Structures are given as structure tokens and as C-alpha cells.
Amino acid sequence: MSSHDDEERDEVEEYEISNLLSFFKKNNIGVNGIFTFEGRTIFLFIQYLSTGIDFFIYIPSKFFIKPDNSVKNYFHINMHQEEEEKDTISIFNNKSTPEMMTISKESLERFVPLFEESIYKLVYINKEGLSYINRYDSVDTFTFTNPFNKNGYYFMTDLENFYKESSNLEKNLLSQETLLFSKINNTFDSQLPYLYNILTEVSVDAKKYSGKNESDLYNNRIKKINTIISNNKKEGKSITECINVMSNLRSHNLKNIFYIEKITQFLKEIKEMREN
């Protein structure tokens, strides 16, 4: 079931999108994108032309706004929503687009607590799709059938709150932005110095790591232990200590491999974020 079908089943009201577009024009608001799903408008991406503030409006399901011929003068994006597949993000595949949307969704989920009591939510959008914090404070994702031309994070409210806040929305949005930035930056200031030291240690581990050298070292150690085990057996000596060393060596090698895999995946995700 689509996310917008989960909303309260109020009586559906039909509206002409042309009336809404006319309202924007009269109020010096530009429309940078109209996003539709299964024949109805779900999001509007607007810009206050006097201040340059970009903003998303979410259209609840009780407002049926069907796109008509007036949308041909705007950037119109068709969306689809598939059942979530639990694809594993792996360093062993080359899936860049699904991975990026997964990363952005996870990022938004970490921000949900900051928006639980707010009429404003958050959207991440790139050329392939968008993720957003919905009215139930969970995160949903749509993908696009045609590419969009912007990329980034934006604030959003629903159509009802847009009209309620209309005259004060720009002012309130700037206050919300200031409050959010303050909370986030205070958190960063309290955590980054400690985390930076960890990042430095991890970067040293990554820089000095050589898969070939690790394999050669591991194989040579295994070979030496096997030689000692063989000699001890011939001489009737105990091999218990050698077996324990062999077990610990294998355990350490696997632990190290998974540690390096996590570092590699972490750096790969950072690379994806920097490129988008």
C-alpha cells in the first residue's frame, strides 16, 4: 500500500491545479517542480521569488489535485513507489543509485526526532528520486520516471499548514531553520572532537592496509604452524598449543577482514555523498 493511502480517510475534495498555480503567481511564488503519482499531485516544489527560499508542499490524500494542461508550462515529474526491497549495500556490487537513496533515507531517519513536534518536515531529492519525513514521522521514498534537475535537502509542510501559515510562512521557516541549525551544530560541537580522533585512527588503518600483504602474512603463518604441528606429531609432542594458536589466527584474520570491509563501505558511502 502506498504511503499516502495510510492517511486518515477524510472525504476527498477535488481541486484544479490551475487555481493553485494562479495563487502562486499572484503571490510572487515560483514553481520549480510538480510531482505526481498515479494521476494525482503529491508534491509541489516552490520558491519565494522575493527571498529565494525553496520549499516543498505535500498534498494529503484528502485533496485530490489532478494535473491538467496547465502543468505543461512547469517541470512535471512522474513518480512511482515500489515495495521496499531489503537490498544489502555491499562493496562487492556497483549499485550506485539504490545505494544513494538508501543512504539518504537512513540520514533522514536520524533527523526524525527533531521534527516530531513540528509542522515542518524534511525532504531529500536528487535526479532519481526523493525521500521525505511524512506526517507520521517515518520516512518514505519515491523514485522518478524522468530525471529531476536539483539535488539537496529542503523543508516541507502540507497544503493545509501552507495555507494556515501563508502570510507568516517565510518568517516561520527562517526561524525553524535557525533553530534546527543551532541544535545540529551544538550536537556536532559536542561529538566531533572525539569522533575525529577515531576517524584519524581509522584513516591510518586504511592507508597502511594491503590485501596482498595480509594474505601473504596469513598464509605464511598458517604454513609455519602446520610445519610445527607436523614435527610435534612425529616427535610425540602435544599439539594443543599449536591448535589454539591456529584457531586464534583464523579468528583474528576474519575479524580483521570484516573490520576493513566496514571501513571500505564507510569510505565508499562518503564518496557517494560527496558526488551527489
Long-range contacts (C-beta under 8 A, 24 or more apart in sequence): 2-37, 2-38, 2-81, 3-81, 3-134, 3-140, 4-37, 4-42, 4-60, 4-61, 5-61, 6-136, 7-60, 7-61, 7-62, 7-135, 8-62, 10-62, 11-62, 12-61, 12-62, 12-63, 12-64, 13-62, 13-63, 13-64, 14-64, 14-65, 14-66, 15-63, 15-64, 15-65, 16-65, 16-68, 17-41, 17-65, 17-66, 17-67, 17-68, 17-70, 17-71, 18-68, 18-70, 20-44, 20-65, 21-70, 21-74, 27-166, 31-74, 31-75, 32-75, 32-150, 33-74, 33-75, 33-76, 33-77, 33-148, 33-150, 34-67, 34-71, 34-74, 34-75, 34-76, 34-77, 35-77, 35-79, 35-130, 35-142, 36-67, 36-76, 36-77, 36-78, 36-79, 37-78, 37-79, 37-80, 37-81, 37-142, 39-66, 39-67, 40-64, 40-65, 40-66, 40-67, 41-65, 41-66, 41-67, 42-79, 42-142, 43-123, 43-130, 43-132, 43-156, 45-125, 45-150, 45-154, 48-170, 51-170, 53-170, 53-173, 53-174, 54-154, 55-154, 55-155, 55-156, 55-157, 55-169, 55-173, 56-123, 56-132, 56-154, 56-155, 56-156, 56-157, 57-156, 57-157, 57-158, 57-159, 57-162, 58-121, 58-132, 58-134, 58-135, 58-156, 58-157, 58-158, 58-159, 59-158, 59-159, 60-135, 60-158, 60-159, 60-160, 63-159, 75-148, 75-149, 77-144, 77-145, 77-146, 77-148, 78-144, 78-145, 78-146, 79-129, 79-130, 79-142, 79-143, 79-144, 79-145, 80-142, 80-143, 80-145, 81-140, 81-141, 81-142, 81-143, 82-143, 84-141, 89-265, 89-269, 90-265, 91-261, 91-264, 91-265, 91-268, 96-272, 97-128, 99-269, 99-272, 100-126, 100-128, 100-272, 100-273, 100-276, 101-126, 101-128, 101-129, 101-131, 101-141, 101-143, 103-269, 103-272, 103-273, 104-131, 105-131, 105-139, 105-141, 108-132, 108-133, 108-139, 109-138, 109-139, 112-137, 112-138, 112-139, 114-180, 114-183, 114-184, 118-176, 119-157, 119-158, 119-161, 119-165, 120-155, 120-156, 120-157, 120-173, 120-176, 121-155, 121-156, 121-157, 122-153, 122-154, 122-155, 122-156, 123-153, 123-154, 123-155, 123-156, 124-152, 124-153, 125-150, 125-151, 125-152, 125-154, 126-151, 126-276, 127-151, 132-156, 151-276, 202-263, 202-266, 205-259, 205-260, 205-263, 206-260, 206-263, 206-264, 206-267, 209-260, 214-253, 214-256, 218-249, 218-253, 221-249, 222-246, 222-249, 225-249
